[in-house]
Amino acid sequence: MATNVLFYYDVFEQALAAANVAAMLKPGGFLLSNDKLVDRPGGVMKSAGSTMVWYTDQPKAGDSVNWYRKQ
């Protein structure tokens, strides 16, 4: 799980981070992040959906959690 980390990386650094995470995951493993990654052709991490998570009943008090699956 990566929370508020990948936001600080540019597209190239995000691709490197995703490749490093993929190297640690078994095939079919998931990365969860509230930062949206760019799907890269040939990349081993593919978007598998997202879920909105609310922390309170206050407007905008939540995050979209994005799922990425190792191919």
C-alpha positions in Angstrom: 0.0 0.0 0.0 1.3 3.4 -0.9 -0.5 6.5 0.5 0.4 10.0 -0.5 3.8 8.9 -1.7 3.6 8.5 -5.5 2.1 11.9 -5.9 5.6 13.4 -5.5 7.1 11.4 -8.3 7.0 12.4 -12.0 5.8 9.8 -14.6 9.2 8.3 -15.0 9.8 7.9 -11.3 6.3 6.5 -10.8 7.1 3.9 -13.5 10.3 2.9 -11.7 8.4 2.7 -8.4 5.7 0.5 -10.0 8.4 -1.8 -11.5 10.1 -2.1 -8.1 6.8 -2.9 -6.4 5.9 -5.4 -9.1 9.3 -7.2 -8.5 8.2 -7.7 -4.9 4.7 -9.0 -5.7 3.6 -12.5 -6.7 1.8 -12.7 -10.0 -1.7 -11.5 -9.4 -0.6 -9.4 -6.4 -2.1 -6.0 -5.8 -0.7 -2.5 -5.1 -3.2 -0.2 -3.4 -2.6 3.6 -3.7 -4.6 6.8 -3.4 -2.4 8.2 -6.1 -3.4 7.3 -9.7 -0.6 5.8 -11.8 -0.3 6.1 -15.6 -0.9 2.8 -17.3 2.2 2.2 -19.4 2.2 -0.1 -22.4 4.2 -3.2 -21.6 4.1 -2.4 -17.9 3.5 -5.3 -15.5 1.2 -3.3 -13.2 -2.3 -2.7 -14.7 -5.2 -0.8 -13.2 -7.8 -3.1 -11.7 -10.3 -0.6 -10.4 -10.8 1.9 -7.6 -12.9 2.4 -4.5 -14.0 5.6 -2.8 -13.1 5.5 0.9 -14.8 8.1 3.2 -13.3 9.0 6.6 -16.2 11.0 7.9 -19.6 12.2 6.7 -17.9 15.6 5.8 -17.8 16.5 2.1 -14.5 15.7 0.5 -13.2 13.8 3.6 -12.1 10.7 1.6 -9.8 9.2 -1.0 -10.1 7.2 -4.1 -8.1 4.0 -3.5 -6.8 2.7 -6.8 -5.9 -1.0 -7.3 -3.1 -2.1 -9.5 -2.6 -5.8 -10.3 0.7 -7.5 -11.3 0.1 -9.3 -14.6 
